[in-house]
Amino acid sequence: MAEAEQPKKPERGVVAAKLAAAGGPIHGWEGIWKDGLQPGELWDAEKISPVLAAKLASGDINVSGRVCLVPGCGRGYDVLAFAKAGASLAMGLELSATAVQRAEEHTASLGLPADVTKRISFQQGDFFAWGETGANVSEGSVDFGFDYTFLCALQPQQRPAWASTWAGLIAPGGQLVTVIFPIDPDRPTDLGPPFAVTPQLYRDLLDPVGFEEISLETVPRELSHPGRGGMEALGLWRRRRTPQPAAAL
């Protein structure tokens, strides 16, 4: 009988060292992409999360007719999945201009029908300012947000702004889906990116700015990418309540 998969800890310090060598996060992400980040390398898993694929297939996550946003979209695997699932507009946002180019190249290589590609948009920009400056987006104009390996890539002091930015972008009644990773109790909280996160952290961030928890569940090992089993949870949140001032963390 095959042995059960053992969780593979995210490589400690690899991404952080690359960012530091390139002059910090703003220049660092661009530097990593310009250095030739390959599919399957570092955070690039080459496809959408298995749990997201399962939820889209079952209808538990429905993006039909919705305006979707994926910050830190990388090569755009999730963006393409939402467009193919019927999103009226699937937008991917990247701080790195080279990442946007790679996403567009990947999309072009697939030969998708024109009806799908016309609903896909990749843009370069800063998530925290994008609601003010981004094309095709304004405050409250997003129906559906997807966040995976994005919060964990931010500096811890940026977390309250992450939550308030999502609250500003997503319309009342809209949905935010978070794949919470890496859940690693043995990892120092100040070591990253990726920084260790917990489901409770997401609750503490999102509740004060007006998100209602719909569901929060552990992701089965077989629905995680290889090496991430046992380190993920799936949270579904609805933008409904009147925002409250974010509590200090």
N, C-alpha and C positions, 0 to 999 in steps of 0.2 A: 504494500500500500504506500502511495506517495505521501511524503511528509507534508503537513500543512505549511502553507507559506508563512514565513516569519517576517514581521514588519521590518522594512528596510528604513533605517533612520535617514532623513534628509542629510545630504553631505554637509557637515558642519563647516561653515567658513568659506566654502568654495565660491558661492555667489557673492558673499560679502567681500571677499578678497578681490574678486574681479571688479566690483563696484569701486572699491577704494583705489585700486590701481588706475582706474580710468577717471578718477577725479570726483567721485561721489555719485549719488543716484541719478541725477539728471543726465550727466554725460556717461555714466557707467552702463545704464541699460542700452544706450545706443552703441557703446563700445562693444558690449557682449554680442549684439546682433551683427555689427560690422565685422567682428572677428570671425564670423561664419558659424553661428549657432546652428546645429544640425537637428533635423527631426529626431526625437528620442533622446536628445542631450539636455542635461539639467532639468528644467521644468517642462520641456516640450515632450508631451506624451504621445504625439502623433495622431491622436484621435480624441473625440469627446469622452468625458467620464462615462464609464459603464452605467453608473447609477442615473446619470442624466439621460442616457440613451433609453434605459428601461422606463423611466418616468414619462418621457415623450411618447414612447411606443404604447404605454398603457393609457395615456390620456390624463394621468395624474398631474402632469404639467402640460398645460395647453397654451400655446403662443399664437394660435391662429388669429390673424387680424390685429395682432399687437405690435407696438413699437418696442423693440428689444434693444438693450444696451449691455455690452460686455466690455468693461474696462480691463486693461492688461490682457488683451485678447490673443496676443502672440500671433501664430499663423492663422488664427481665425476658425479653428475647428468648431467651436461652439456657435459662432456667428453663422457659419454655413448650415449647421444643424437647425438653427431656428428659422432661417430662411426656407429651408426645405420642408420644415414643419408648418409653414404657412404664415409666418410673421409678415406683417405689412411692410415693415422695415427692420432689418437686423443690422445694428451698428456695432462695429468694433473700434475701440479706442486704444491707442498706444502712445506712450511718451516718446518712443523711438521711431524716427522716420523710416529707418531701415526695416524695422519690424512691420510697418505698414506695407512696405514694398514686398516683403516676403509673404505677407498675407494675400496681397493681390496676385502675386505670382502663383501661389498655391491654388487660389481660387481659379485662375485662368487655366491651370494645368488639368483641372477636373472635367472640363467640357460640360459644365452645367447648363441646363436650358435657360434661355434668355429670360423667361418668366421668373426664374429664381435669381439670377444674377442682378436683375434690375432692382431687387429688393435688398441688396447687400451694399453696405457702405463701410469702408475702413478709413479712419481719420487719425491724424497725429495731433496730440494735444495733452494738456494737463487735466486730469479728471476733476481736480478741485476748482478749476476755473472754467471748465468746459460748458457748464450751463449758461455762462455769460458770453462765451466766444465761439462755441462749436456750431458748425452748420447742421441744419436739420434737428436742432434740439433747443429747447428753452425750458424754463422752470416748469415742472409739472407735466412735461410732454412725453415722458417715457411710461409705458404701461407695464414693462417687465424688465427687471434687472437680473443679471447673473454674475455672481462673484465667486471665483475659484482661483486660488493661488494669487489673489490680489491683495486682500487685507494683510495676509501674512508677509507680503513683500514690502509693506509700508513700515516706516519707523513707528514705534509704539506711540510717540507723541502725536502722530497724525490720525490716530484712530477716531477720536471724537469728530474731527472734520470729515473723515470717511463717512461716518453715519449721517451727519447733517447734510452732506452733499447728496447722498442717496435720497434723503428725505426731501430735498429740494427738487431733485430731478424726477422722482416717481410721482405720478398723479394719485390723488386719493382713490383708493380702490385698486391701485396697481400692486404688483407683486414683486418681491425680491426673493430670489433663490440663492442660497449660499451653500457651497460645499466647503465645510469647515475642515481645514487641513493646514499644518500638521498638528494633530492632537498627540502630544508627546510629553508626559509628565516629567520625564527625566531630562528634558532639554532646558537649559537655563533660559529664563524668559527674555534676557537681554542679548541672546545670541541669534543672529540672523542678518539678512533674510536667508531662508524663510524663518520667521519668528513663530515660536510655538503659540498656539491659540487654543481656546476651549469653547464649547457651546455656551457656557455661562457668560463669557466675554461678549459674544454676539448679543445675547439677551440684554446685558448691561449697556451696550452701545445703542441698540436699536429701539428698545422700549421707550426711553426718554424722548426720542425725536419723532415718535408717532407710528411705530410699526407694531402691529399685533402678530404674535406668534401663531401661525396656523398649525405647524407641526415641526418637531425636531426629533430626529431619529438617527441611530447609529447606522452607518453604511455597512452592509454585509461585505465580508472580505471579497467575495466573488464579484461584487459590483464596484470594486476599486481598481485603479490602475495597478499593474504589478509593482510590488514594493511599497504600496501605500495601504495595504489591507490592515485593518485595525487602528487606523490613524485618521479616520474621516467620519464626519456626521453630516447629515443633510438638513438644512433649515429652510422652511418656507415661511415668509412673512408678508403681511398685507399692510399697505399704507392706508391707515384709516383714522387714527386718533389725532387730536389736536397736538401738535408738537409741544413738548415741555423742554425746558433748559436741560442740556446734557449734564449728567452727574459727573463729578470728578472721579477719575479712575485711579 
